[in-house]
Amino acid sequence: MSDKEILGTNDAKWLDSYKNVHMNVFGTPLRVMDHGQGTRIWDVDGNEYLDFLGGIAVNALGYAHPAWVKAIADQAAKVGHTSNYFATEPQIELASKLIELAGAPEGSHVYFGNSGAEGNEAALKLAKLYGRTLDGALPDIGGKPARILSMTHGFHGRTLGALSATWKPVIRKPFEPLVPAIEFVEAGNVESLQRAFNETGLGRYGKGPVAAVIMELIQGEAGVVPLGADYVKAARELCDRNNALLIIDEVQTGIGRTGEWFAFQREDLSGGVIPDAITFAKGVAGGFPMGGLIAFGEKLSSLFTPGSHGSTFAGNPLGAAAALATLKTIEDDDLLANAEARGKQLRDGLAALDNPLYGEVRGRGLLDAVELSHPCAHAVAGWALEHGLIVNAVAPNALRFAPPLIVSEQDVDECLAVLAKVPTDLPND
Ligand SMILES: *Cc1c(COP(=O)(O)O)cnc(C)c1O
């Protein structure tokens, strides 16, 4: 009996069942998927799709990569989970590897969680502990709480702490009041950041010191919008001058996505800005849920002490083994260079498409987007899906591309060929 017979084959039937038992936070799924291989995935009806979303920048090695499958299977046969009363070899190896890849200084330490939001929760908690070391920040002795500054249009996750630092009003407002002393500054505007720092002060109107600034170097969920290198450098300087931490959320941009291990390492992006902490998740374990935080240097790292933070699954050995296999394959197969080359091919190809639907192209490596002439991104993505291509309607008038880092030259050509044929007169979403 084939898999299809076991599953009963019918996409519509499965979607109906889905709706009956899942809370409707994601809307109706586009398809019910069955299995994948490389850059391709098949639905329960046997339709094949070329995947240029990669589980939203997660499936770095595509589907069912043999090294990834073997690493998880071998580890599962040994030990799939312990508590954090115990450690395992893969998690120790992984933490060292991530510190090395981030080029973090001697004394840097990792905290593992299970998602991007959890990485950011850890970063925000660490920033809060750091804030309490700043002058005038201790509320219990008449001080004012230290603040965390976040960017307009930034995205850091859906848990309450991470959501407090997430801009999009429609997803944030219904849950207010959220964590206090997290404020937004205008992304890319140095004066706005300077003003927020200047608000620190004594007296009735002065606010507490700034503990940290948190930002993405490319705002992924906002539509793949890079922050300018000059802005990032100015932010680093302002943080230095005011004893504030610079936390870079590399959840989407990290693990080779932009052609370097982390986006802050790109010369053209930041000009060599060194963060105080970075968070990671999405691609790190190639599809196994894992995320976390790297604190740069001993001083910041040591603010977390037993009891400060934790999670039952933190550093799970299956995730750690999956991550080690993912990182090793990226290294062995030179996938950073592939991300760079295929990203350029994709952006050049998009810019050259002879179809008035497409406008400005932006992004780095394999985190890219194209503007559309009118707000029809869902219709375009829907049309592409019908024609065997998965792309993402990241904004009403922009498509996002985040394919597996193993994507080939032919895959990119195939993606461009489908996009070239999208009708220009699709209705607005
Ligand atoms: C996806 C994302 C998150 C949240 O990650 P989850 O694993 O969904 O919790 C946080 N920050 C950025 C920049 C992201 O792209």
The ligand as a MOL file (V3000), in Angstrom:
LIG
                    3D

  0  0  0     0  0            999 V3000
M  V30 BEGIN CTAB
M  V30 COUNTS 15 15 0 0 0
M  V30 BEGIN ATOM
M  V30 1 C 10.8430 34.2410 12.9680 0
M  V30 2 C 11.4720 35.2900 13.7630 0
M  V30 3 C 11.3730 35.3270 15.1640 0
M  V30 4 C 10.4950 34.3640 15.9300 0
M  V30 5 O 10.9150 33.0530 15.8080 0
M  V30 6 P 9.9400 31.8710 16.2640 0
M  V30 7 O 10.7800 30.6380 16.1070 0
M  V30 8 O 8.7710 31.9180 15.3350 0
M  V30 9 O 9.5420 32.1200 17.6650 0
M  V30 10 C 12.0630 36.2920 15.8380 0
M  V30 11 N 12.8240 37.1900 15.1990 0
M  V30 12 C 12.9400 37.2000 13.8630 0
M  V30 13 C 13.8100 38.2100 13.2120 0
M  V30 14 C 12.2590 36.2610 13.0970 0
M  V30 15 O 12.3520 36.2860 11.7660 0
M  V30 END ATOM
M  V30 BEGIN BOND
M  V30 1 1 1 2
M  V30 2 1 2 3
M  V30 3 2 2 14
M  V30 4 1 3 4
M  V30 5 2 3 10
M  V30 6 1 4 5
M  V30 7 1 5 6
M  V30 8 2 6 7
M  V30 9 1 6 8
M  V30 10 1 6 9
M  V30 11 1 10 11
M  V30 12 2 11 12
M  V30 13 1 12 13
M  V30 14 1 12 14
M  V30 15 1 14 15
M  V30 END BOND
M  V30 END CTAB
M  END
